[in-house]
Amino acid sequence: EGRDYATQHTNTYWCYMANSPASPVYTYHTDTLKGYEPRIAKWAAWKVGAQAFLYWAMSLNPVHPNPWTTAMSPYGAVGDGTFVYVGARNGPSCGDNATPLPPFRGPIVDFRVKQIREGMEDWEYLILLEKKKGRDAAMAIAQMVHKSDGLQYGASLDEATLDNYWTQDEMKIYEARAAIAKVLIGIEESRPF
C-alpha cells in the first residue's frame, strides 16, 4: 500500500532500517546471529521493489561517544548508528586507551559496512538481471537468499524457523550471486542451483 502510493506519487520507493526490530530478524546491529544480515536487507529491498535504501546515521552516538568500549546506542540497539569508528582511540573523545591495539590514524569501517556494500552490489546485480531476463528470472534467484517477506512488523520470529524466511547458509548468497553473474555474462540461463 505504501509502496504503491510512493511509486505513484513520487516515482521512488525507499526502504528504511532503524533500531528495531532486533535479532533474530536481520538488522544492522552488532549482535546479529550470522554477521551477514545487513547484506540480506538489500535482497529484501530489491524484492519489494525499492529504488533506494535509507539508514539514519553512520557515526552518531552522543550517549556513548567511545564505540571502543560500548556499542550501545541511546535507543537500546547494539551498534545502532555506529559504523565508523574513530581511529585515535586515545584521542580527545576517547581518552581511556580502551583496546591494547596501537592508535590508527583515520576512521575504521566495521564489518557491517562491508556487508552493506556487498548487499548493495547484490542489489545492483539483481537489477541488471531483471533488465536482461525479467523480474521472474531474477526473483527465482533472489528466493534462494530471501525466501519470504516474513511476518507482520513486531511479530516474534523463532530462530529455529529462520531458514524459512532468509538463508542461514552464507554460501547460498555466493551461489546466488554466481548464478546471476553467469546469466549476465551469458554462460547459462537463469536457474537456481
LUMLUM-285532 format. One record per residue (C-alpha): residue in three letters; x, y, z. Coordinates in steps of 0.02 Angstrom, whole numbers, padded with zeros to 5 digits, always signed. Layout:
ALAXYZ
...
END
This chain:
GLU+00000+00000+00000
GLY+00137+00124+00049
ARG+00248+00065-00093
ASP+00107+00089-00219
TYR+00072+00265-00155
ALA+00258+00313-00157
THR+00289+00249-00333
GLN+00129+00326-00399
HIS+00155+00498-00320
THR+00344+00515-00310
ASN+00407+00384-00431
THR+00526+00322-00295
TYR+00509+00193-00158
TRP+00639+00188-00020
CYS+00669+00057+00114
TYR+00724+00109+00287
MET+00809+00016+00429
ALA+00814+00086+00604
ASN+00850+00018+00777
SER+00702-00100+00775
PRO+00667-00245+00758
ALA+00801-00343+00847
SER+00887-00509+00819
PRO+00846-00639+00754
VAL+00770-00528+00619
TYR+00907-00464+00502
THR+00966-00293+00558
TYR+01120-00182+00556
HIS+01153-00214+00741
THR+01315-00291+00804
ASP+01225-00432+00895
THR+01156-00521+00742
LEU+01166-00709+00732
LYS+01265-00730+00571
GLY+01354-00567+00532
TYR+01291-00554+00353
GLU+01117-00491+00398
PRO+01150-00314+00334
ARG+01177-00394+00163
ILE+01012-00489+00171
ALA+00919-00324+00194
LYS+00968-00271+00017
TRP+00897-00431-00060
ALA+00734-00393+00032
ALA+00736-00213-00030
TRP+00753-00271-00211
LYS+00614-00398-00189
VAL+00491-00266-00131
GLY+00537-00151-00275
ALA+00633-00018-00181
GLN+00744+00101-00279
ALA+00843+00163-00129
PHE+00888+00120+00049
LEU+00899+00243+00194
TYR+00994+00224+00355
TRP+00986+00361+00484
ALA+01166+00378+00547
MET+01338+00304+00519
SER+01439+00377+00663
LEU+01320+00452+00789
ASN+01320+00403+00971
PRO+01302+00551+01089
VAL+01270+00447+01245
HIS+01421+00331+01224
PRO+01548+00430+01122
ASN+01680+00292+01131
PRO+01622+00145+01023
TRP+01779+00050+01075
THR+01709+00025+01250
THR+01523+00013+01217
ALA+01417-00016+01063
MET+01250+00030+01141
SER+01152+00167+01059
PRO+01039+00286+01154
TYR+00894+00183+01083
GLY+00949+00015+01153
ALA+01001-00064+00988
VAL+01177-00133+00997
GLY+01286-00043+00870
ASP+01144+00061+00800
GLY+01206+00219+00718
THR+01391+00172+00733
PHE+01476+00101+00580
VAL+01631+00210+00575
TYR+01749+00208+00724
VAL+01873+00343+00765
GLY+02049+00283+00735
ALA+02132+00376+00878
ARG+02055+00282+01024
ASN+02159+00385+01143
GLY+02108+00550+01064
PRO+02007+00687+01148
SER+01840+00596+01134
CYS+01910+00425+01183
GLY+02034+00459+01320
ASP+02035+00288+01402
ASN+02151+00178+01296
ALA+02010+00051+01283
THR+02099-00076+01175
PRO+02276-00146+01175
LEU+02299-00100+00992
PRO+02406+00049+00942
PRO+02312+00203+00879
PHE+02262+00201+00697
ARG+02263+00367+00605
GLY+02097+00388+00518
PRO+01924+00310+00526
ILE+01899+00122+00539
VAL+01750+00046+00450
ASP+01671-00105+00532
PHE+01622-00273+00455
ARG+01440-00222+00441
VAL+01484-00084+00317
LYS+01572-00214+00211
GLN+01416-00322+00216
ILE+01308-00172+00170
ARG+01424-00140+00021
GLU+01410-00322-00032
GLY+01221-00310-00017
MET+01218-00153-00124
GLU+01319-00245-00256
ASP+01199-00393-00246
TRP+01055-00270-00270
GLU+01138-00196-00425
TYR+01164-00371-00496
LEU+00980-00410-00467
ILE+00932-00250-00559
LEU+01044-00296-00705
LEU+00974-00473-00710
GLU+00796-00406-00705
LYS+00834-00292-00852
LYS+00911-00434-00950
LYS+00794-00581-00910
GLY+00642-00505-00823
ARG+00582-00496-00644
ASP+00528-00678-00633
ALA+00702-00742-00679
ALA+00783-00625-00552
MET+00654-00671-00420
ALA+00692-00857-00441
ILE+00872-00824-00391
ALA+00828-00697-00255
GLN+00717-00828-00173
MET+00874-00930-00137
VAL+00930-00794-00017
HIS+00775-00702+00042
LYS+00638-00833+00039
SER+00490-00745+00118
ASP+00436-00570+00161
GLY+00411-00636+00337
LEU+00291-00587+00471
GLN+00195-00432+00518
TYR+00301-00296+00598
GLY+00328-00333+00782
ALA+00281-00518+00771
SER+00405-00636+00852
LEU+00517-00742+00743
ASP+00584-00909+00804
GLU+00769-00943+00771
ALA+00728-01123+00726
THR+00621-01068+00578
LEU+00731-00926+00513
ASP+00782-01027+00360
ASN+00601-01016+00302
TYR+00624-00827+00285
TRP+00806-00799+00237
THR+00952-00915+00210
GLN+01052-00971+00360
ASP+01191-01032+00244
GLU+01306-00892+00187
MET+01364-00998+00039
LYS+01188-00983-00034
ILE+01219-00797-00054
TYR+01377-00831-00152
GLU+01291-00966-00255
ALA+01150-00845-00298
ARG+01275-00709-00345
ALA+01369-00834-00455
ALA+01205-00885-00539
ILE+01169-00702-00577
ALA+01344-00674-00645
LYS+01329-00825-00761
VAL+01170-00756-00836
LEU+01240-00580-00852
ILE+01394-00639-00946
GLY+01295-00765-01048
ILE+01362-00930-00982
GLU+01194-01010-00944
GLU+01011-00972-00921
SER+00941-00907-00757
ARG+00901-01052-00641
PRO+00933-01084-00458
PHE+01061-01217-00415
END
